[in-house]
Amino acid sequence: MKHIGLGILLLTAALLTACEEKPYKPPVPKAEPDKSAVKLFEPQREALDKAKGVERTIEQAGRDREEAAEKAGR
């Protein structure tokens, strides 16, 4: 009876170690970056820059309006 329990324990340990997942090795990066990856987000960057420009314009118009209101109120 003692030998059966030991055998089951050893068999279970052997099966668990055999099913162990191998460590992931990432692929080696290329020496030169892919040119298509650089252009991947270019339209989004351009749209963001354009939106920031519009935001600056709106803020400046608001400041100009406030200054005009202050001058008119005097």
Number of C-alpha atoms within 10 A of each C-alpha: 6 6 8 9 10 11 12 11 12 12 11 12 11 11 11 11 9 9 8 8 8 6 6 6 6 6 6 6 7 7 6 6 9 9 8 8 9 9 11 10 10 11 10 11 12 11 11 12 12 12 12 12 12 12 12 12 12 12 12 12 12 12 12 12 12 12 12 11 11 10 9 8 7 5
